[in-house]
Amino acid sequence: MNILNSVLKSLKNKQNIFLTGGAGVGKTTLTRELIELYIQDAKKVAKLASTGMAATLINGQTLHSFLDLGIASDVDDLERNGKFEIKKKIKKLIASIELLVIDEISMVSDTLFEMIELRLTQAEFQGVLLVVGDFLQLPPVVRGSSEVHFAFESEAWERFAFKKVELTHIYRTDDIRFIELLGSVREGFVDEAVHNHLNEFIKPLSEDLSEFTYLFGKNVSAQMHNKAQLEFVEGELFVKEAQIIKHKKDSKDSDIQRFMNDARIEKELELKMGVPVLFTRNSWNYFNGERGKVVNVDATYVYVQKSDGVIIKLESVAQSKTMWREKTVNKKKEMVEDELFSVYQFPIKLAYAITIHKSQGMSLEDLIIQTNEIFAPSQFYVALSRCSKPERLTLIAPSKQWHSIVYVDDKALEFVKDNKAIIEPIEKEKLKYDLDDLKMAIFNREINFYNMLPLKKNYCKIQKI
């Protein structure tokens, strides 16, 4: 029984799960596999997140849209806006869901989490909750100078009685020294060794910046850099316009534009021969964040050559906005996900620059991080953890000390450390049975296990709390 089957078993036993771990440990992959297994079993799954961009990463909806919260920021707002009482159709929808997934839980505030609990209670929700994310990554967005409050600060968090599943093996890179650096930066820890290690990545910039992807903190900086670099390239400009199909005639143009921004879809994709591009989604022959260069463009296809020499013949692909609706299926009314509109565009973008926020989920090789645009807790960790090839990483020399850039929210750090799993090694001579037998022995002793990492054949280490 592997970690996938273990979590699936817990969910089917109505155990709410908090799936966590640092960047690059496979949280998204495991979440997608769990969702797929539920769907294959003809069970209804709601895929939700607090922001539009986070929702598009799992082909889902925002929490506010799904739960009919309007623009409310807390329960009092719901009452003031006349949205406290749940609508019949929303109650029926929530009641029909068997797995409710909330991704990027670190971006969910305490007050939003209280509204989530309210709606689930009102709907007499009988399903199970899977919340996914790392509280040492991007925090909830707050207005002005308001203090950040996380989902775990809500009393509702305790009432859901989450079982914590923590993934720890980083797949994005196998550089042990860099992995240790990531661990320190994730916890906002800077000593002399960390300081010196970060300084090693401050290097003279290449004369040809097209070889690298700049990570900026601000969207305007990324846009200006992409535009300036594209203008340096001689040759014909090819513009690929996104094709939009409205499945529902009442779909608003403003909603489509917002969806395209969230999903990193270019309304007008500008390309020239030889320009570097990043793939913006995963496929069998390329991955999200992989780099290539445009070698040909025709009316139907864009041809992209990857670093290994393989040329990908790309066609435009669809990303769709869905909404749950009641429909008649096989002469029976039920809640189904219905497509509102689809946007067709090539799954690439110029590789010269991207914002830290929009790089979520990407693995980037040739990377330059503009450290002077770090303005939020954990933002530098998110940027640094995109790197899959540390030897090809460059940091712009910061104008401040590293401890002013490498910082986290104190409450988030305290929560993560207080809830950190304890790692206990299993001695060689005690392992006389295989992995399934080992875990059965653990269950018989009523110890909750949260992650099992292979060390050598028939060896493992167990995390428990």
C-alpha positions as CSV (number, residue, x, y, z in Angstrom):
1,M,0.0,0.0,0.0
2,N,1.6,3.3,-1.1
3,I,0.9,6.8,0.0
4,L,-1.8,7.3,-2.7
5,N,-3.7,4.2,-1.6
6,S,-3.2,5.2,2.1
7,V,-4.7,8.6,1.6
8,L,-7.5,7.2,-0.6
9,K,-8.4,4.7,2.1
10,S,-8.6,7.5,4.7
11,L,-10.8,9.7,2.5
12,K,-13.1,6.8,1.9
13,N,-13.3,6.3,5.6
14,K,-14.6,9.9,5.9
15,Q,-11.3,11.2,7.3
16,N,-10.7,14.8,6.4
17,I,-7.1,15.2,5.1
18,F,-4.6,18.1,5.2
19,L,-2.0,17.3,2.5
20,T,1.1,19.4,2.9
21,G,4.8,19.6,2.3
22,G,7.3,22.1,0.7
23,A,7.5,23.0,-3.0
24,G,8.3,20.3,-5.5
25,V,7.3,17.3,-3.3
26,G,4.4,16.1,-5.5
27,K,1.3,17.6,-3.7
28,T,-0.4,18.6,-7.0
29,T,0.4,15.2,-8.6
30,L,-1.0,13.3,-5.7
31,T,-4.1,15.5,-5.6
32,R,-4.8,15.0,-9.3
33,E,-4.4,11.3,-8.9
34,L,-6.9,11.2,-6.0
35,I,-9.4,13.4,-7.9
36,E,-9.1,11.0,-11.0
37,L,-9.7,7.9,-8.8
38,Y,-12.9,9.5,-7.4
39,I,-14.1,10.5,-10.8
40,Q,-13.4,7.0,-12.2
41,D,-15.5,5.7,-9.4
42,A,-18.4,7.9,-10.6
43,K,-18.1,10.1,-7.5
44,K,-18.6,13.9,-7.7
45,V,-15.6,16.0,-6.9
46,A,-15.5,19.8,-6.3
47,K,-12.1,21.3,-7.1
48,L,-11.8,24.7,-5.4
49,A,-9.3,27.4,-4.5
50,S,-9.4,30.9,-3.0
51,T,-8.0,32.6,-6.2
52,G,-8.9,32.3,-9.8
53,M,-5.3,31.4,-10.8
54,A,-5.0,28.6,-8.1
55,A,-8.4,27.3,-9.3
56,T,-7.3,27.1,-12.9
57,L,-4.3,25.0,-11.9
58,I,-6.6,22.2,-10.9
59,N,-9.3,23.0,-13.5
60,G,-11.7,24.1,-10.8
61,Q,-13.6,27.0,-9.4
62,T,-13.1,29.7,-6.8
63,L,-14.5,29.1,-3.3
64,H,-16.6,32.3,-3.5
65,S,-18.2,31.2,-6.8
66,F,-18.9,27.6,-5.8
67,L,-20.2,28.4,-2.3
68,D,-22.2,31.5,-3.5
69,L,-20.3,33.9,-1.2
70,G,-20.5,36.9,-3.4
71,I,-17.9,39.5,-2.4
72,A,-18.2,38.7,1.3
73,S,-14.9,38.6,3.3
74,D,-16.5,37.1,6.4
75,V,-19.8,35.8,7.8
76,D,-20.9,39.3,8.9
77,D,-20.5,40.4,5.3
78,L,-22.7,37.6,4.2
79,E,-25.5,38.8,6.5
80,R,-25.1,42.4,5.4
81,N,-25.2,41.4,1.7
82,G,-28.2,39.2,2.2
83,K,-26.3,36.0,1.4
84,F,-26.2,34.3,4.8
85,E,-29.0,31.9,4.1
86,I,-28.0,29.2,1.6
87,K,-29.9,28.9,-1.7
88,K,-31.7,25.7,-2.4
89,K,-29.6,25.0,-5.5
90,I,-26.3,25.6,-3.6
91,K,-27.5,23.3,-0.8
92,K,-28.3,20.6,-3.3
93,L,-25.0,21.0,-5.1
94,I,-22.8,20.8,-1.9
95,A,-24.9,17.9,-0.6
96,S,-24.1,16.0,-3.9
97,I,-20.3,16.3,-3.6
98,E,-18.4,13.4,-2.2
99,L,-14.9,14.9,-2.3
100,L,-14.3,18.6,-1.8
101,V,-10.8,19.7,-2.6
102,I,-9.4,23.0,-1.5
103,D,-6.0,23.7,-3.1
104,E,-3.5,26.4,-2.0
105,I,-4.9,26.3,1.5
106,S,-2.2,28.8,2.6
107,M,-4.0,31.5,0.7
108,V,-7.3,30.9,2.5
109,S,-8.0,33.3,5.4
110,D,-9.5,32.4,8.7
111,T,-12.7,34.3,7.9
112,L,-13.1,32.5,4.5
113,F,-12.6,29.2,6.2
114,E,-15.4,30.0,8.6
115,M,-17.6,30.8,5.6
116,I,-16.7,27.4,4.1
117,E,-17.7,25.6,7.3
118,L,-21.0,27.6,7.4
119,R,-22.0,26.5,3.9
120,L,-21.0,22.9,4.5
121,T,-23.0,22.9,7.7
122,Q,-26.0,24.5,6.1
123,A,-25.9,21.9,3.3
124,E,-25.5,19.0,5.7
125,F,-22.4,18.0,3.8
126,Q,-21.8,14.3,4.1
127,G,-18.7,14.1,1.9
128,V,-15.0,14.5,2.9
129,L,-12.6,17.4,2.7
130,L,-9.1,17.4,1.2
131,V,-7.2,20.6,1.8
132,V,-3.8,20.9,0.1
133,G,-1.0,23.4,0.5
134,D,2.0,24.7,2.4
135,F,1.5,27.5,5.0
136,L,5.1,28.5,4.4
137,Q,4.3,29.5,0.8
138,L,2.0,32.4,-0.4
139,P,-0.2,33.8,2.4
140,P,-3.8,35.1,2.1
141,V,-4.2,38.4,0.2
142,V,-5.2,41.2,2.5
143,R,-6.3,44.7,1.9
144,G,-3.9,47.5,2.8
145,S,-1.9,46.9,6.0
146,S,-4.4,44.5,7.5
147,E,-2.9,41.6,9.5
148,V,-2.7,38.2,7.8
149,H,-4.9,35.5,9.4
150,F,-4.6,31.9,8.1
151,A,-7.2,29.2,7.8
152,F,-5.6,27.3,10.8
153,E,-6.4,30.3,13.0
154,S,-10.1,29.7,12.6
155,E,-11.9,27.6,15.2
156,A,-13.3,25.7,12.3
157,W,-9.9,24.2,11.5
158,E,-9.9,22.1,14.7
159,R,-13.5,21.0,14.2
160,F,-12.6,19.4,10.8
161,A,-10.1,17.2,12.7
162,F,-7.7,16.9,9.8
163,K,-5.3,14.0,9.5
164,K,-2.0,15.5,8.3
165,V,-0.2,13.9,5.4
166,E,3.2,15.5,4.8
167,L,5.2,14.8,1.7
168,T,8.9,15.4,2.1
169,H,10.8,14.0,-0.9
170,I,11.7,16.8,-3.3
171,Y,11.4,15.7,-7.0
172,R,12.3,19.0,-8.6
173,T,16.1,18.7,-8.0
174,D,18.4,16.0,-6.5
175,D,21.1,18.6,-5.4
176,I,21.3,17.7,-1.7
177,R,23.0,21.0,-0.8
178,F,20.4,23.0,-2.6
179,I,17.6,21.0,-1.0
180,E,19.1,21.9,2.4
181,L,19.2,25.6,1.4
182,L,15.5,25.4,0.4
183,G,14.7,23.9,3.8
184,S,16.3,26.9,5.5
185,V,14.7,29.5,3.3
186,R,11.3,27.9,3.7
187,E,11.6,28.4,7.4
188,G,13.0,31.9,7.0
189,F,16.3,30.8,8.6
190,V,19.5,32.7,7.7
191,D,22.8,32.1,9.3
192,E,26.3,32.7,8.0
193,A,26.2,29.4,6.0
194,V,22.9,30.2,4.3
195,H,24.0,33.8,3.7
196,N,27.2,32.6,2.0
197,H,25.4,29.9,0.0
198,L,22.9,32.5,-1.4
199,N,25.8,34.8,-2.3
200,E,27.2,32.0,-4.4
201,F,24.3,32.5,-6.9
202,I,25.1,36.2,-7.4
203,K,26.9,36.1,-10.7
204,P,27.6,38.4,-13.7
205,L,24.7,38.3,-16.0
206,S,25.0,36.7,-19.4
207,E,25.3,39.0,-22.4
208,D,22.4,37.0,-23.9
209,L,19.5,37.3,-21.5
210,S,17.4,35.2,-23.9
211,E,19.0,32.1,-22.4
212,F,17.3,32.7,-19.0
213,T,13.9,33.2,-17.5
214,Y,13.6,36.3,-15.2
215,L,11.4,35.8,-12.2
216,F,9.9,39.2,-11.1
217,G,7.7,40.0,-8.2
218,K,5.6,42.5,-10.2
219,N,3.6,41.8,-13.3
220,V,4.5,45.1,-15.1
221,S,8.2,44.2,-14.8
222,A,7.7,40.8,-16.4
223,Q,5.6,42.3,-19.2
224,M,8.2,45.1,-20.0
225,H,11.1,42.6,-20.0
226,N,9.2,40.2,-22.4
227,K,8.3,43.1,-24.7
228,A,11.8,44.5,-24.8
229,Q,13.5,41.2,-25.4
230,L,11.1,40.3,-28.2
231,E,11.9,43.5,-30.0
232,F,15.6,42.6,-30.1
233,V,14.8,39.6,-32.2
234,E,14.8,40.2,-35.9
235,G,12.3,38.7,-38.2
236,E,8.6,38.4,-38.9
237,L,6.2,38.8,-36.0
238,F,3.6,36.0,-35.8
239,V,0.4,36.7,-33.7
240,K,-1.7,33.7,-32.6
241,E,-5.1,34.9,-31.3
242,A,-6.9,32.9,-28.8
243,Q,-10.1,31.3,-30.1
244,I,-13.1,31.5,-27.7
245,I,-16.2,29.3,-27.9
246,K,-19.1,30.2,-25.7
247,H,-21.1,27.1,-24.7
248,K,-23.5,29.4,-22.8
249,K,-24.5,32.5,-24.7
250,D,-24.7,34.5,-21.5
251,S,-21.0,34.1,-20.8
252,K,-19.6,37.6,-20.2
253,D,-16.5,38.9,-22.0
254,S,-15.2,40.2,-18.7
255,D,-15.4,36.7,-17.1
256,I,-13.6,35.2,-20.1
257,Q,-10.8,37.8,-19.9
258,R,-10.4,37.2,-16.1
259,F,-10.3,33.4,-16.7
260,M,-7.6,33.9,-19.4
261,N,-5.5,36.0,-17.0
262,D,-5.8,33.4,-14.2
263,A,-5.0,30.5,-16.6
264,R,-2.0,32.2,-18.1
265,I,-3.6,32.2,-21.5
266,E,-2.3,34.9,-23.9
267,K,-5.1,36.7,-25.8
268,E,-2.6,37.5,-28.5
269,L,0.5,35.2,-28.4
270,E,3.3,37.1,-30.1
271,L,6.1,34.9,-31.5
272,K,9.1,35.1,-33.8
273,M,11.4,32.5,-35.1
274,G,14.1,31.5,-32.6
275,V,12.4,33.1,-29.5
276,P,12.5,31.0,-26.3
277,V,9.2,29.9,-24.8
278,L,8.0,28.0,-21.7
279,F,5.4,25.3,-21.9
280,T,2.5,26.3,-19.5
281,R,1.0,22.9,-18.9
282,N,2.0,19.2,-18.6
283,S,1.7,16.7,-21.4
284,W,3.3,13.3,-22.3
285,N,6.2,15.0,-24.2
286,Y,6.7,18.2,-22.2
287,F,6.2,19.6,-18.8
288,N,5.0,22.8,-17.2
289,G,7.9,25.2,-17.2
290,E,10.0,23.3,-19.7
291,R,11.9,25.5,-22.1
292,G,12.2,25.4,-25.9
293,K,12.6,27.7,-28.9
294,V,10.2,28.4,-31.8
295,V,11.6,26.9,-35.0
296,N,8.6,27.2,-37.3
297,V,5.1,28.7,-37.3
298,D,2.3,28.0,-39.8
299,A,-1.4,28.6,-39.9
300,T,-2.2,25.6,-37.7
301,Y,0.9,24.6,-35.7
302,V,3.8,26.1,-33.8
303,Y,6.9,23.9,-33.8
304,V,9.0,24.1,-30.6
305,Q,12.5,22.5,-30.3
306,K,13.4,21.4,-26.8
307,S,16.9,21.4,-25.3
308,D,17.3,17.7,-26.2
309,G,16.7,18.5,-29.8
310,V,13.2,17.0,-30.0
311,I,10.8,19.1,-31.9
312,I,7.2,19.3,-30.6
313,K,4.4,20.0,-33.1
314,L,2.1,22.1,-31.0
315,E,-1.6,22.8,-31.8
316,S,-3.9,25.0,-29.8
317,V,-5.5,23.3,-26.8
318,A,-8.7,24.1,-24.9
319,Q,-9.0,25.3,-21.3
320,S,-12.6,25.5,-20.2
321,K,-14.5,27.3,-17.5
322,T,-17.1,25.1,-15.8
323,M,-20.0,25.6,-13.5
324,W,-22.0,23.1,-11.6
325,R,-25.6,22.9,-12.8
326,E,-28.6,20.6,-12.4
327,K,-29.2,18.6,-15.6
328,T,-31.3,15.6,-16.7
329,V,-29.0,12.6,-17.2
330,N,-30.6,9.3,-18.2
331,K,-34.0,10.7,-17.3
332,K,-32.7,11.6,-13.9
333,K,-31.9,15.0,-12.5
334,E,-28.4,15.4,-11.1
335,M,-25.7,17.9,-10.5
336,V,-23.0,17.9,-13.3
337,E,-20.1,20.2,-14.2
338,D,-21.1,22.1,-17.3
339,E,-18.8,24.0,-19.6
340,L,-19.6,27.7,-19.9
341,F,-16.9,28.6,-22.4
342,S,-13.6,27.2,-23.8
343,V,-10.5,29.1,-24.8
344,Y,-8.2,27.6,-27.4
345,Q,-4.5,28.8,-27.4
346,F,-1.1,27.3,-27.8
347,P,0.2,26.2,-24.3
348,I,3.3,28.3,-24.4
349,K,4.4,31.8,-23.4
350,L,7.6,33.8,-23.9
351,A,10.3,32.5,-21.7
352,Y,12.1,35.8,-21.1
353,A,10.1,36.6,-17.9
354,I,7.3,35.5,-15.6
355,T,6.0,36.6,-12.3
356,I,6.7,34.6,-9.1
357,H,3.0,34.2,-8.6
358,K,2.3,32.9,-12.1
359,S,5.3,30.5,-11.9
360,Q,3.4,28.3,-9.4
361,G,3.6,24.7,-10.4
362,M,6.5,25.3,-12.8
363,S,10.0,23.7,-12.8
364,L,12.4,26.2,-14.3
365,E,16.0,25.4,-15.3
366,D,17.7,28.6,-16.5
367,L,16.6,31.1,-13.9
368,I,17.3,34.7,-12.8
369,I,15.5,35.9,-9.7
370,Q,15.0,39.6,-9.3
371,T,15.4,39.7,-5.5
372,N,14.6,43.4,-5.2
373,E,11.0,42.8,-6.1
374,I,10.4,40.5,-3.1
375,F,7.6,42.1,-1.0
376,A,5.7,39.3,0.8
377,P,6.5,36.6,3.3
378,S,7.6,33.3,1.7
379,Q,7.7,34.9,-1.7
380,F,11.5,34.4,-2.1
381,Y,11.1,30.7,-1.1
382,V,8.4,30.2,-3.8
383,A,10.8,31.8,-6.4
384,L,13.8,29.8,-5.3
385,S,11.9,26.6,-5.2
386,R,11.0,26.9,-8.9
387,C,14.7,26.1,-9.7
388,S,15.4,22.6,-11.0
389,K,19.0,23.2,-12.0
390,P,20.9,25.1,-9.2
391,E,24.0,25.3,-11.3
392,R,22.0,27.4,-13.8
393,L,20.5,29.8,-11.1
394,T,21.4,33.5,-10.8
395,L,20.3,35.8,-8.1
396,I,20.3,39.6,-8.6
397,A,22.3,41.1,-5.7
398,P,19.7,42.4,-3.3
399,S,19.8,46.0,-2.0
400,K,18.9,44.6,1.5
401,Q,20.3,42.0,3.7
402,W,19.2,38.4,3.0
403,H,17.3,38.1,6.3
404,S,15.0,41.0,5.0
405,I,14.2,38.9,1.9
406,V,14.2,35.4,3.4
407,Y,11.4,35.8,5.8
408,V,8.1,34.0,6.7
409,D,5.0,34.8,8.7
410,D,5.8,33.9,12.4
411,K,2.3,32.4,12.9
412,A,2.7,30.2,9.9
413,L,6.1,29.0,11.0
414,E,4.9,28.3,14.5
415,F,2.0,26.3,13.2
416,V,4.2,24.2,10.8
417,K,6.7,23.5,13.5
418,D,4.1,22.7,16.2
419,N,2.5,20.2,13.8
420,K,5.7,18.9,12.3
421,A,5.8,15.1,11.9
422,I,8.4,13.2,13.9
423,I,10.7,11.0,11.8
424,E,11.6,7.7,13.3
425,P,14.1,5.5,11.5
426,I,13.3,1.8,11.3
427,E,16.4,-0.3,12.1
428,K,17.6,-2.7,9.5
429,E,17.3,-5.8,11.7
430,K,13.7,-5.1,12.5
431,L,12.6,-5.2,8.9
432,K,11.8,-8.8,8.3
433,Y,8.5,-8.2,6.4
434,D,7.5,-6.2,3.4
435,L,6.0,-2.7,3.4
436,D,2.4,-3.7,3.5
437,D,3.0,-5.9,6.5
438,L,4.9,-3.1,8.2
439,K,2.1,-0.7,7.8
440,M,-0.4,-3.3,9.1
441,A,1.7,-3.6,12.2
442,I,1.6,0.1,12.6
443,F,-2.1,0.3,12.3
444,N,-2.5,-2.5,14.9
445,R,-0.5,-0.4,17.3
446,E,-2.9,2.4,16.5
447,I,-0.2,4.8,15.3
448,N,-1.1,7.3,12.6
449,F,1.5,7.2,9.8
450,Y,1.7,10.2,7.4
451,N,4.4,9.5,4.9
452,M,6.6,6.6,4.0
453,L,9.8,7.3,2.0
454,P,11.8,4.6,0.3
455,L,15.4,4.5,1.5
456,K,16.6,1.2,0.1
457,K,14.7,-1.9,-1.0
458,N,12.4,-3.0,1.9
459,Y,13.6,-0.1,4.1
460,C,11.6,3.0,5.0
461,K,11.2,5.7,7.6
462,I,8.0,6.6,9.2
463,Q,6.6,10.0,10.1
464,K,4.1,10.2,12.9
465,I,2.5,12.7,15.2
